[in-house]
Amino acid sequence: MIRQFISAASLIALVACGQGADKTDHGVSTDPNAATGFITSNTVAPETATVREGETIARDADGRPYSYALLGEPLPALTGQMADGTSFDPASLDGTWNVIDVWGIWCGDCMADAPYVAALVTAIEQDPDLGFLSIHTPANANRATPSDMYGKYGSVSAYFEDKGYSYPTLLDEDASLRDALAIKWTPSYLLVDPNGVVRGFRTDFSVAEGEPVKDFLKDVARVKAETKEASLPEAPLATIGPDGAASLSGAIPFNTNAIRAAFPGFEVVPDQMQAEGQTYPVFKIVADSQAEAAFVLEPDWSLGQVQRVTTTHPDVAGPGGERVGSFTLNQLTDAQRETCQDGVDEAEGLLICTSGDTGARFQWGFATNGDTSRPVLARMMFLPELPQTAD
């Protein structure tokens, strides 16, 4: 009787690893179009794919899914106990890329993958920008007893001790995490970006060709690089700062020819504006296909010079890359914030911070927009050093 129980328990690692699967040959693939590759988006499954009754997901001949529902979606909140008895800290996933391995001791394909996972963990430990978490899960909520999940080992810790493995493992004791993560096959590997978005998915290493761990890490590196490139800010329409705006770096005559030379590639449009009850001419600097002016130039009539260049355009970058509408006051340095004063006249309602005490100056104008705790950049201004008039 005891011998029969031990024998049955020892066979737990041979349980099929997909929900509803009846496969018993583990660590192999019988489908020439196997769903074993790394994917970053869900595409059309091959014609050989099958869909089980009651499902909508396409699978290969062994039951592996061709798609993953959470690609491009935020990772669901993870909670629970770790295999070492501590509570899982969700913050451990923040701010870095992570590989999440969803597996089970009961799963034959997971056992076939175990040496690959050990090698993967060793490689990830050498990468400060990549973390690893494993989630031990039952096949489903109806097979969540200790004997169902752990068999002869009795726990993940005992399994690790027997095999010599050691890596952080979150315990899914009732399949709730499995369901939240939409896992349709174990083992499943997820690549999650620093913002908590799932960027990649794959199934077993043991059935893949080539060098599965190295190939997977290459896939991870590729996705990281592509995501970084996609997140880089677009090149600014133009720049403004203490040294000038676009190609205007000092005082110039307030006339069309001089201004066109200072803003090559832009259209110079004469316009008018009102201030303090008076109307006076200005020049608007407009980029091709841009309805909003990149800059507005105002005159000093006593000198016939450009007195001030202002931008409220969100695609014009300030001296530190700041943009109107997104840069906040607390991002200035302490020294820069010490220069801030309440605006007057046409700048009333703004907080004006200045760079430069003499000569040419640069100013940031911040508006509270109803939130006094977080003033947001509303405009930037360059004031060229003007020639002195004789007394």
C-alpha positions in Angstrom: 0.0 0.0 0.0 2.7 2.4 1.0 4.8 1.4 -2.0 1.8 2.0 -4.3 1.4 5.5 -2.9 5.0 6.4 -3.3 4.9 5.2 -6.9 1.9 7.2 -7.7 3.4 10.3 -6.1 6.6 9.9 -8.0 4.7 9.9 -11.3 3.2 13.4 -10.6 5.9 15.0 -12.7 4.4 13.3 -15.7 1.1 15.2 -15.6 0.3 17.0 -18.8 1.2 20.7 -18.7 -1.6 22.4 -20.7 -5.1 22.9 -19.3 -7.0 20.0 -20.7 -4.0 18.4 -22.3 -3.5 14.7 -22.7 0.1 14.8 -23.8 2.5 12.4 -21.9 5.8 12.7 -23.9 7.5 15.6 -22.1 10.4 17.7 -23.3 9.6 16.9 -27.0 7.5 18.5 -29.8 5.6 16.5 -32.3 4.4 19.4 -34.4 6.5 20.8 -37.3 4.9 24.1 -36.7 5.4 24.0 -32.9 4.4 27.0 -30.8 7.8 27.2 -29.1 9.2 30.5 -30.4 9.5 33.8 -28.7 6.7 36.2 -29.6 6.1 39.9 -29.0 2.7 40.2 -30.7 -0.1 37.8 -31.5 -0.2 36.8 -35.2 -2.4 34.4 -37.2 -1.8 30.8 -36.2 -0.8 28.3 -38.9 -3.5 26.3 -40.7 -2.4 23.2 -38.7 -3.5 24.8 -35.5 -6.5 23.5 -33.6 -8.9 25.1 -31.2 -10.4 23.0 -28.4 -14.0 23.0 -27.6 -14.9 25.8 -25.3 -11.7 27.8 -26.1 -10.8 30.5 -28.6 -7.0 30.0 -28.4 -5.2 28.2 -31.2 -2.8 25.4 -30.2 -0.2 23.2 -31.8 -0.5 19.4 -31.9 1.0 19.1 -28.4 -1.3 21.8 -26.9 1.1 24.7 -26.7 -0.6 28.0 -27.5 0.4 30.2 -30.4 -0.6 33.4 -28.7 -0.7 35.0 -25.3 -3.6 37.2 -24.1 -1.5 39.7 -22.1 1.0 40.7 -24.7 1.2 44.5 -24.6 -0.9 44.7 -21.5 0.0 45.6 -17.9 1.1 42.7 -15.7 -1.7 41.9 -13.2 -0.9 42.6 -9.5 1.0 39.7 -7.9 0.6 38.8 -4.2 1.3 35.9 -2.0 4.0 34.0 -0.1 7.4 33.1 -1.4 8.8 29.6 -1.2 11.2 30.7 1.5 8.3 31.8 3.7 8.5 35.6 3.2 5.8 37.8 1.7 6.2 38.7 -2.0 7.2 42.3 -2.5 5.6 43.8 -5.6 8.2 46.5 -5.6 10.9 43.9 -6.5 9.6 44.1 -10.1 9.6 47.9 -10.3 12.0 49.8 -12.5 13.7 47.0 -14.3 13.1 44.3 -16.9 12.0 40.9 -15.5 11.6 37.4 -16.8 8.8 35.5 -15.1 8.7 31.7 -15.3 5.3 30.1 -14.6 5.8 26.4 -13.8 5.0 23.5 -11.5 6.7 20.5 -10.0 3.7 18.4 -11.2 4.5 19.3 -14.8 6.7 17.0 -16.9 7.6 19.7 -19.4 8.6 22.0 -16.5 10.9 19.3 -15.1 12.4 18.9 -18.6 13.0 22.7 -18.6 14.5 22.8 -15.1 18.2 22.6 -16.2 17.5 25.4 -18.7 15.9 27.6 -16.1 18.9 27.1 -13.8 21.2 28.2 -16.6 18.9 31.2 -17.4 18.9 32.3 -13.7 22.7 32.2 -13.6 22.9 34.3 -16.8 20.3 36.8 -15.5 22.3 37.2 -12.3 25.1 38.8 -14.3 22.7 41.4 -15.8 21.9 44.3 -13.4 19.1 45.4 -15.7 17.2 42.1 -15.7 15.5 40.3 -12.9 13.9 36.9 -12.5 10.9 35.6 -10.7 9.4 32.1 -10.9 5.7 31.4 -10.0 4.9 27.9 -8.9 1.3 27.2 -9.9 -1.1 24.2 -10.0 -2.6 23.0 -13.2 -6.0 24.5 -12.2 -8.0 25.2 -9.0 -9.2 21.6 -8.8 -5.7 20.3 -8.6 -4.3 22.5 -5.9 -3.7 20.1 -3.0 -0.1 19.7 -1.8 0.1 16.2 -3.2 -1.2 17.4 -6.6 1.3 20.2 -6.7 4.4 18.9 -5.0 4.2 15.1 -5.1 7.1 13.3 -3.4 8.8 16.6 -2.6 6.1 18.1 -0.5 7.2 21.7 -1.2 9.2 23.9 -3.6 11.9 24.3 -1.0 12.4 20.6 -0.7 12.5 20.2 -4.5 15.2 23.0 -4.7 17.2 21.4 -2.0 17.1 18.0 -3.8 18.0 19.5 -7.2 20.4 22.2 -6.0 18.4 25.1 -7.4 17.9 28.5 -5.8 15.8 31.4 -7.2 12.9 33.5 -6.0 9.6 31.7 -6.3 6.1 33.0 -5.6 3.6 30.3 -4.6 0.3 30.3 -6.4 -1.7 28.0 -4.0 -5.1 28.1 -5.7 -4.4 28.9 -9.4 -5.6 32.5 -8.9 -2.3 33.9 -10.2 -2.4 31.4 -13.1 -5.9 32.6 -14.0 -4.9 36.3 -13.6 -1.9 35.8 -15.9 -4.0 33.9 -18.5 -1.6 31.0 -18.5 -2.7 28.2 -20.9 0.5 26.2 -20.8 3.3 25.4 -18.3 6.1 26.3 -18.5 5.4 29.8 -19.8 8.0 32.6 -19.8 7.0 36.3 -19.7 9.2 39.3 -20.4 8.0 42.3 -18.5 9.3 45.8 -19.0 10.2 48.4 -16.3 6.7 49.9 -16.5 5.1 46.5 -15.8 4.0 45.8 -19.4 4.3 42.3 -20.8 6.6 42.5 -23.9 7.3 38.9 -24.7 6.1 35.3 -24.3 7.4 31.8 -25.0 6.9 28.2 -23.9 9.4 25.4 -23.2 13.1 25.8 -23.7 13.6 22.0 -23.8 11.8 21.6 -27.1 13.5 24.5 -28.9 16.2 24.1 -31.4 19.7 25.7 -31.2 20.8 27.1 -27.9 17.5 28.0 -26.2 18.8 30.0 -23.2 21.3 32.0 -25.3 18.7 32.5 -28.0 16.1 33.7 -25.4 18.5 36.2 -23.9 19.2 37.5 -27.4 15.4 37.9 -27.9 15.3 39.8 -24.5 18.1 42.1 -25.5 16.5 42.8 -28.9 13.2 43.7 -27.3 14.9 45.9 -24.7 16.8 47.8 -27.4 13.7 48.2 -29.6 11.6 49.5 -26.6 14.3 51.9 -25.6 14.6 53.3 -29.1 10.8 53.6 -29.4 10.7 55.5 -26.0 13.3 58.1 -27.0 11.8 61.5 -27.3 11.3 62.8 -30.9 13.9 65.3 -32.1 12.8 68.8 -31.1 11.2 71.1 -33.6 13.8 73.7 -32.4 15.6 74.7 -29.3 15.6 77.8 -27.0 17.9 78.6 -24.1 20.3 81.2 -22.6 22.3 81.1 -25.9 19.4 81.9 -28.2 16.4 80.5 -30.1 17.0 78.3 -33.2 19.8 80.3 -35.0 19.1 83.6 -33.3 21.8 84.1 -30.7 21.9 87.9 -30.2 20.2 91.1 -31.0 19.0 91.4 -34.6 17.0 94.1 -36.4 13.3 93.6 -36.2 12.7 93.1 -40.0 11.7 90.3 -42.2 15.1 89.7 -43.9 17.1 89.5 -40.6 14.6 87.3 -39.0 14.4 84.9 -41.9 18.2 84.5 -41.8 18.0 83.7 -38.1 15.3 81.0 -38.5 16.3 79.0 -41.7 13.7 76.4 -42.6 10.9 78.3 -40.9 8.2 80.6 -42.3 8.2 84.1 -41.0 4.6 85.4 -40.6 3.9 89.1 -39.7 1.2 89.3 -37.1 -0.1 91.5 -34.2 -0.7 91.0 -30.5 -2.1 93.1 -27.7 -0.6 93.9 -24.4 -1.6 96.5 -21.8 -4.3 97.8 -24.0 -2.1 98.4 -27.0 -1.7 96.5 -30.3 1.7 96.1 -31.8 3.3 94.0 -34.6 5.1 90.8 -34.0 6.6 88.0 -36.1 5.5 84.4 -35.8 7.9 81.7 -36.7 6.1 78.7 -38.1 7.4 75.4 -39.3 6.1 73.7 -42.4 2.8 71.9 -41.7 2.7 73.3 -38.2 -0.4 75.4 -37.4 1.0 76.6 -34.0 3.9 79.1 -34.0 7.2 77.7 -32.8 8.2 81.2 -31.7 6.8 84.7 -31.4 9.2 87.6 -31.7 8.5 91.0 -30.1 10.2 94.3 -30.8 12.0 97.0 -28.9 10.8 100.0 -30.9 13.2 102.4 -29.5 16.1 100.3 -31.0 14.3 98.6 -33.8 15.6 95.3 -32.5 14.1 92.0 -31.5 13.5 92.3 -27.7 12.1 88.9 -26.8 11.6 85.5 -28.3 8.8 83.4 -26.7 7.7 79.8 -27.3 4.6 77.9 -26.0 5.1 75.1 -28.5 5.4 71.6 -26.9 7.9 70.4 -29.4 10.5 73.2 -28.8 13.1 72.0 -26.3 14.6 74.1 -23.6 18.3 74.1 -22.5 17.9 70.9 -20.6 15.4 69.2 -23.0 12.4 70.6 -21.1 9.1 70.9 -23.0 6.1 73.1 -22.4 3.2 71.2 -20.9 5.3 68.4 -19.3 8.2 69.9 -17.5 7.5 70.9 -13.8 8.9 73.5 -11.5 10.4 70.8 -9.1 12.6 69.6 -12.0 14.6 72.9 -11.9 17.7 72.9 -9.7 17.5 74.6 -6.3 19.6 77.5 -7.6 17.3 78.0 -10.5 14.2 77.9 -8.3 15.7 80.6 -6.1 15.4 83.0 -9.0 11.6 82.5 -9.4 9.3 85.5 -8.9 5.6 86.2 -9.6 5.1 87.5 -13.1 3.7 91.0 -13.8 1.9 92.7 -16.7 1.5 90.1 -19.5 3.2 87.5 -17.3 0.7 87.9 -14.5 -0.4 84.5 -13.1 2.9 82.9 -14.1 5.9 82.1 -11.9 9.0 83.4 -13.8 12.4 81.9 -13.2 15.5 83.4 -14.8 18.9 82.3 -16.0 21.4 85.1 -16.4 21.6 88.4 -14.4 23.2 90.6 -17.1 23.3 90.6 -20.8 21.2 88.0 -22.6 18.7 86.2 -20.4 16.5 83.1 -20.5 13.3 82.6 -18.6 10.9 79.8 -17.7 7.3 80.7 -17.1 5.3 78.2 -14.9 1.5 78.1 -14.5 -0.2 76.3 -11.7 -3.3 75.4 -13.7 -5.2 75.1 -10.4 -2.5 72.8 -8.8 -0.2 75.0 -6.8 1.8 72.0 -5.7 2.9 71.2 -9.2 3.4 74.3 -11.5 3.9 73.2 -15.1 6.0 75.0 -17.7 3.8 77.2 -19.8 6.3 79.1 -21.9 10.0 79.8 -22.4 11.6 83.1 -23.3 14.9 84.3 -24.7 15.8 88.0 -24.2 18.8 89.0 -26.3 21.3 91.5 -25.0 20.4 94.7 -26.6 22.8 97.6 -27.4 22.9 100.4 -24.9 21.3 103.7 -25.9 23.2 106.9 -25.2 21.8 109.0 -22.4 
